[in-house]
Amino acid sequence: MNLLATDVSYIHDKAIAAGVLFHDWKDEKAEVIKKTMGKVTHKYIPGQLYLRELPCILGLLEKFNMVLDIILIDGYVRFDKNNPGLGMHLYNRINGITPIIGIAKNKYKHETIGIPVFRGNSKRPLIITSIGMDEKNAATAISEMHGPYKIPTMIKLADRESKSLCMK
């Protein structure tokens, strides 16, 4: 299975997207790590993160010249039935070819969707949303990912890699 964890970080007017390719939910090491840099074209607007991050993630996907089975994003697939998040916008842009799992570290306002997943000793859950696959299966997969803490190892690696160019 080809699983891709993604994250986007910012420095000034630059956005850095990182993708971490792995093959099993329990993997603790990535097979491939790729990054891409682009310009920030939109200001931050709560609930409309896709305006900033979608172009970066699409550029990153072009670097992975393979069939991906699942893409994991840092954020929501949707906020409610009528309010799409980054994941839904990504899913639509790739024509629904690859399932998307949204892994949100914090609740968005008073959302009531998604499945809370408690990992490690964390008192605050990750909120899991998905499209293209059953949300319960997505939540189970995230709960079984490698790592003893709230944030799974591969998600943390994508975050760290996206920030690595920002630190230089």
N, C-alpha and C positions, 0 to 999 in steps of 0.2 A: 504494500500500500504506500502511496506517496502522499504524505501529510505535510502541509506548509503552514508554519506559524509566521505571522507578519506583525510588524509594528512600525510606527512612523514617529520620528522625533523632529524637533525644530531648533534651529539656531538662526537668529536674525531673520533674513528673508529666504532661508534655505530649509528644505524638508529632506530628511533622510529616511528612506524605507529600507527595512531589512527583512529578509526571508530566510527562515531556517527549515531546511528539508529534513524530514525524518520518516521512518517507515513503520514504527509500531508505537502505540500509545505509551508504552512503558520505556521507550528509548530515553537514554540519558545523554547521548551524544548525537549531534547533527551530522548528517552525511555531507551536506553542502550548505554554505552560507553565502548569500549574495546580497548586495546592497545597490541602491540607486539614489541619486541625488537630484532634486528638482527645486523649482522656485515655489514659494508659498504664494498662492494666487488669491486667497481669501482670508479675511480676518476670522478669528475664532468666534463662532456663534453656537451657543449651547443647543444640542439637538441637531445640528447641521454640520457635524464633523466631516461628513462625506465630501463637502465642498473642498476641504483642505487635503484630505487623505486619499480620496479615491484616485486622483491622477497619479499619485505616488505609487499606490499599490498596483495599479494597472501597468505602470512602467516596470515595476519589479516583476510582475508575472511574465512579461516579455522575456526576461532573462532566464526563466525556467522553461526551457524548450522540451516539455514533457507533459504527459497527462497527469494532472493532480487529482487525487481522490477526494480530498477535503482541504479547504483553506480555513485557517483559524485567524480571526481578527481580534484586535484589542478594541472592544466596543460592542455595540448592540447590532443585531440584525434588524430588529424593529423595536419601537418603543411601545406601540399598541397596534391594534388592527389596522388603523388608518395612518400611522405615522412611521414611515420606513427609516431605518438607521443606515449606517455605513454598510453593513452586511447585505441588506436588501438592494441597495444601490449597486454594490459590487456584483451580486448575483444577477441582476438585470443586465448589467453591462457585459457580463460574460455569457449571456443568453442561457442562464440556468444550467450550464454544463457541469459545474462543480458545486457540491454542497458547501455551505458556509456555516461555520460555527462562530458566534459572537461570544467573547469572554469579557464581560464588563467587571471591572474591579470595584466599582461603586454604583449604587442605585442612581438612576436618572429621575429626578423629581420624585413623583409618587407612583412610578410605574408598577403595574401589577402583573406584568407578564414575565416570562422567563422562569427558569428553574434555579433556585439557590443551591450552590454546591459549597459545602464547608470542607476545606482541606487543612491538614495539619492541625495546629491548635488555634487557628484563626476563629475569632468570634464573629467576624463579618464574612459573608459568603461572596463567592464569585457569582454573577448572574449570567446564566447560559441561555442564549437564544439561538435558533438555527433556522435554516431554510434548505430544502433539498434532502433533509434527513429528519428522522423523528427526534424531537427535542429531548425526550427522556434518554434516548440512546446517546445523544450528544452530551448530555449532563453526566451520564455514566462514564463515557470515554474520558471526559475532562477530570472526573474524580479519580480515575485510575492512572492518570499520567504520572510519570516519574517526578519525584521530588517530595520532600517532607513538609514543605511550607504551603501557604495559601496559593502562591503562584507556581504552577508547574515549571519544571526545568526548561522545557523547550520554549515556553512563553517568556520566561525570564531571559533566556538567551536572545530571543528576537528583540526584546526591549533593550538589552545591553548593547547588542550590535547596532541597533539604530542610533543609539546615543553615542557610540564610540567615535563617530566622525564629528559629532558635536563637541566632544571634549578636546579635540585637537586644535 
